[in-house]
Amino acid sequence: MARETVRYPDVRLNVPSVIAADPEAQRFLLLRQLAEAGLVSPEEAGTRRNANLGALLPYSAPPPAAGLGRTVALRDIADRLSRLSVPAANMPPSVRQAERDFLMDSLLPAEPGLRTPPARLDGTALATGRRRAEDLARLGLVEHDEFQREMAAILIAERALANAPPPPPPPKKKPVRKKPAIPDGGVPGATRPGDIPGGTQPFNPKGTLGLHLLSMASPTMTDKAVEALKKEYPELAALEFKAVKTDIPDLGTTYRLMAGPLSGAEAETLCQALRGKGQSCAISNF
């Protein structure tokens, strides 16, 4: 018996050229479009926007969550939230809600744990901030009164900068005798070519592979998630599953649900098939 076609909410994702190189503004644009598509309530959109408004208005609002300047896969987030908005018998509500919360927090955290430092107050930064605020106002990403407050704050900072006394000349430095170079391995923890910041391991295509199928807020959801996935996708029934704890900078701890082990060809074929059926999937080491 053929399955009934499910229609998912369509998110209109069109990034204007003026913010094509502005990941922070793009996050707020997607939040607005998610609200327009009914995927985010006005209350939730307002909470997440207000918690990070300093990303749009750095001189008149508190600093936003750290890390919002990183590029994000807006289309992938929009598509996955669209699919998660439709209840499915094969995924428990608690698992669906956990993945949705993780995606929304990766876009704009409702309760930022870490925040960015205050905005720079030099002439170049202030001039850039003025032009950016004008662009955001034209796009409707900031309201008129918010724009006026930002312009007033920038003007005050510019006047203070203009009236500040010139800095004293730097003190003369004594010549420093150059120390001999230390060979690799001479100092524990020395940085060497190929090191990964934060100690994360690079993806190794020659190692044992698995599929990252979804992310959860807690490992207690593992059994229900595995049961639902095996029921929906019988091709996963023979694989092993495990929840891998992962600490993501600026976002906190999540648990990646992994299935494996697989060879490279097996992982690529199965992952592609799952994506075609609407299941999120990424190849990783198992």
C-alpha positions as CSV (number, residue, x, y, z in Angstrom):
1,M,0.0,0.0,0.0
2,A,1.5,3.3,-1.1
3,R,2.3,5.9,1.6
4,E,0.4,9.1,1.7
5,T,2.5,12.0,0.6
6,V,3.3,14.3,3.6
7,R,3.4,18.1,2.9
8,Y,5.9,20.0,5.0
9,P,5.8,23.7,5.7
10,D,7.8,25.6,3.2
11,V,10.4,28.1,4.5
12,R,11.2,30.9,2.1
13,L,14.9,31.2,2.4
14,N,16.3,34.1,0.3
15,V,19.4,35.9,1.7
16,P,19.8,39.4,0.3
17,S,23.3,40.2,-1.0
18,V,23.8,43.0,1.5
19,I,24.0,40.3,4.3
20,A,25.6,37.6,2.2
21,A,28.8,37.8,4.3
22,D,27.0,38.5,7.6
23,P,26.2,35.1,9.4
24,E,24.8,36.9,12.4
25,A,22.2,38.8,10.4
26,Q,21.3,35.6,8.4
27,R,20.4,33.8,11.6
28,F,17.9,36.5,12.5
29,L,16.5,36.5,8.9
30,L,15.9,32.7,9.2
31,L,14.3,33.1,12.6
32,R,11.8,35.6,11.1
33,Q,11.1,33.3,8.1
34,L,10.6,30.3,10.5
35,A,8.0,32.4,12.4
36,E,6.3,33.5,9.1
37,A,6.1,29.8,8.1
38,G,4.5,28.9,11.5
39,L,7.4,26.7,12.6
40,V,8.3,29.0,15.5
41,S,5.7,30.8,17.7
42,P,5.9,34.6,18.0
43,E,6.7,34.2,21.7
44,E,9.6,31.9,21.1
45,A,10.9,34.0,18.2
46,G,10.8,37.1,20.5
47,T,12.6,35.3,23.3
48,R,15.4,34.1,21.1
49,R,15.7,37.4,19.3
50,N,15.8,39.5,22.5
51,A,18.4,37.2,24.1
52,N,20.8,37.8,21.2
53,L,19.8,41.3,20.0
54,G,23.4,42.5,20.6
55,A,24.4,40.6,17.4
56,L,22.4,43.1,15.4
57,L,22.8,46.2,17.7
58,P,26.2,45.8,19.3
59,Y,26.4,49.4,20.7
60,S,22.9,49.6,22.2
61,A,22.1,46.0,23.4
62,P,23.8,43.5,25.7
63,P,26.3,41.2,24.0
64,P,24.8,38.1,22.3
65,A,25.7,34.5,22.6
66,A,29.2,33.6,21.6
67,G,29.8,32.0,18.2
68,L,27.0,33.6,16.2
69,G,29.5,34.8,13.7
70,R,30.1,31.3,12.5
71,T,28.5,30.3,9.2
72,V,25.6,27.9,9.6
73,A,23.7,25.7,7.1
74,L,20.5,27.7,7.1
75,R,18.8,25.5,4.4
76,D,19.6,22.3,6.3
77,I,18.2,23.8,9.6
78,A,15.1,25.0,7.9
79,D,14.4,21.7,6.1
80,R,14.9,19.6,9.3
81,L,12.7,21.9,11.4
82,S,10.0,21.7,8.7
83,R,10.1,17.9,8.9
84,L,10.1,17.8,12.7
85,S,7.0,20.0,12.7
86,V,4.9,17.2,11.4
87,P,4.2,14.5,14.0
88,A,5.3,11.1,13.0
89,A,4.4,7.7,14.6
90,N,8.0,6.5,14.0
91,M,9.5,9.2,16.3
92,P,8.5,9.8,20.0
93,P,7.5,13.4,20.7
94,S,10.3,13.7,23.3
95,V,12.9,12.7,20.8
96,R,11.5,15.1,18.2
97,Q,11.3,17.9,20.7
98,A,14.9,17.3,21.8
99,E,16.2,17.5,18.2
100,R,14.2,20.6,17.5
101,D,15.5,22.4,20.7
102,F,19.0,21.5,19.7
103,L,18.6,22.9,16.2
104,M,17.0,26.1,17.5
105,D,19.7,26.6,20.1
106,S,22.3,26.1,17.4
107,L,20.6,29.0,15.5
108,L,19.9,31.4,18.3
109,P,20.1,30.2,21.9
110,A,17.2,31.2,24.2
111,E,19.5,31.3,27.2
112,P,23.1,32.0,26.1
113,G,25.7,30.4,28.3
114,L,28.7,32.3,26.9
115,R,28.5,35.8,25.4
116,T,30.7,37.8,23.1
117,P,33.0,40.6,24.3
118,P,31.6,44.2,24.0
119,A,31.9,45.8,20.6
120,R,35.1,47.6,19.7
121,L,35.0,51.4,19.9
122,D,37.6,52.4,17.4
123,G,36.8,54.6,14.4
124,T,36.7,51.8,11.8
125,A,34.4,49.6,13.9
126,L,32.0,52.5,14.6
127,A,31.8,53.4,10.9
128,T,31.2,49.8,10.0
129,G,28.5,49.6,12.7
130,R,26.7,52.7,11.4
131,R,26.6,51.3,7.8
132,R,25.5,47.9,9.0
133,A,22.7,49.3,11.2
134,E,21.3,51.2,8.2
135,D,21.3,48.0,6.0
136,L,19.6,46.0,8.8
137,A,16.9,48.7,9.2
138,R,16.2,48.7,5.4
139,L,15.8,44.9,5.6
140,G,13.4,45.2,8.5
141,L,15.6,43.1,10.8
142,V,15.7,46.0,13.3
143,E,12.8,48.2,14.2
144,H,12.8,52.0,13.8
145,D,13.2,52.7,17.5
146,E,16.0,50.1,17.8
147,F,17.8,51.7,14.9
148,Q,17.5,55.2,16.5
149,R,19.0,53.9,19.8
150,E,21.9,52.3,17.9
151,M,22.6,55.4,16.0
152,A,22.6,57.5,19.2
153,A,25.0,55.1,20.9
154,I,27.4,55.1,18.0
155,L,27.3,59.0,17.9
156,I,28.1,59.2,21.6
157,A,31.0,56.8,21.1
158,E,32.3,58.7,18.1
159,R,32.2,62.0,20.0
160,A,34.0,60.4,23.0
161,L,36.7,59.0,20.6
162,A,37.1,62.4,18.9
163,N,37.6,64.2,22.3
164,A,39.9,61.6,23.8
165,P,43.5,62.7,24.4
166,P,46.1,61.1,22.2
167,P,47.6,58.0,23.6
168,P,51.1,58.3,25.1
169,P,54.0,57.1,23.0
170,P,54.9,53.4,23.6
171,P,57.9,52.8,25.9
172,K,61.1,51.9,24.2
173,K,61.6,48.1,24.3
174,K,64.9,46.6,25.3
175,P,66.3,44.3,22.8
176,V,65.3,40.7,23.5
177,R,67.8,38.0,22.9
178,K,66.2,35.4,20.6
179,K,65.9,32.0,22.2
180,P,67.0,28.9,20.2
181,A,64.2,27.0,18.5
182,I,62.8,24.0,20.4
183,P,62.5,20.8,18.3
184,D,59.0,19.3,17.9
185,G,58.1,17.3,20.9
186,G,60.5,19.3,23.1
187,V,57.7,20.9,25.1
188,P,54.6,18.9,26.2
189,G,51.5,20.3,24.5
190,A,53.4,22.2,21.8
191,T,51.4,23.1,18.8
192,R,52.4,21.3,15.7
193,P,51.2,21.3,12.1
194,G,48.0,19.2,11.8
195,D,46.9,19.7,15.5
196,I,43.2,20.2,15.8
197,P,42.0,23.1,18.1
198,G,40.2,21.9,21.2
199,G,41.5,18.4,20.9
200,T,38.8,17.1,18.5
201,Q,39.7,14.2,16.2
202,P,39.6,14.7,12.4
203,F,37.3,12.5,10.3
204,N,39.3,9.4,9.1
205,P,37.8,7.9,6.0
206,K,40.0,4.8,6.3
207,G,38.7,4.0,9.8
208,T,35.6,2.2,10.9
209,L,32.6,4.4,9.9
210,G,29.1,4.9,11.2
211,L,26.1,7.2,10.6
212,H,25.2,10.2,12.7
213,L,21.4,10.1,12.5
214,L,20.2,12.7,15.1
215,S,21.3,14.7,18.1
216,M,19.7,14.4,21.5
217,A,19.7,16.5,24.7
218,S,20.0,13.4,26.9
219,P,21.2,9.7,26.5
220,T,18.0,8.6,28.2
221,M,16.2,9.0,24.9
222,T,18.5,6.5,23.1
223,D,16.3,3.4,23.3
224,K,13.1,5.1,22.1
225,A,15.0,6.8,19.3
226,V,16.6,3.5,18.2
227,E,13.3,1.7,18.3
228,A,11.6,4.3,16.2
229,L,14.4,4.4,13.6
230,K,14.6,0.6,13.2
231,K,10.8,0.5,12.8
232,E,10.8,3.2,10.1
233,Y,14.0,2.1,8.3
234,P,14.4,-1.7,8.4
235,E,17.8,-1.4,6.8
236,L,19.2,-0.1,10.1
237,A,18.0,-3.1,12.1
238,A,21.2,-5.1,11.8
239,L,23.5,-2.2,12.9
240,E,24.7,-1.4,16.4
241,F,23.7,1.9,18.0
242,K,25.3,4.1,20.5
243,A,24.9,7.7,21.9
244,V,28.2,9.6,21.8
245,K,28.6,12.5,24.1
246,T,29.8,15.6,22.3
247,D,30.7,19.0,23.7
248,I,30.1,21.8,21.2
249,P,31.7,25.2,21.8
250,D,29.2,27.9,22.8
251,L,26.3,25.4,22.6
252,G,27.1,22.9,25.4
253,T,26.7,19.1,25.5
254,T,24.7,17.0,23.1
255,Y,24.5,13.2,22.4
256,R,24.9,12.1,18.8
257,L,23.0,8.9,18.0
258,M,25.4,6.8,15.9
259,A,24.7,3.5,13.9
260,G,27.5,1.2,12.6
261,P,30.0,-0.2,12.0
262,L,30.1,0.3,8.2
263,S,32.7,0.4,5.4
264,G,33.1,3.5,3.4
265,A,31.0,2.3,0.4
266,E,28.3,0.9,2.8
267,A,28.1,4.2,4.8
268,E,27.8,6.3,1.6
269,T,25.1,4.2,0.0
270,L,23.0,3.8,3.2
271,C,23.3,7.5,4.2
272,Q,22.3,8.6,0.7
273,A,19.3,6.3,0.8
274,L,18.2,7.6,4.2
275,R,18.5,11.2,3.2
276,G,16.3,10.5,0.2
277,K,13.6,9.3,2.7
278,G,13.8,12.5,4.7
279,Q,16.1,11.2,7.5
280,S,19.0,13.4,8.5
281,C,22.3,11.5,8.1
282,A,26.0,12.3,8.2
283,I,29.0,9.9,7.9
284,S,31.4,9.9,10.9
285,N,33.8,7.6,12.6
286,F,32.1,4.9,14.7
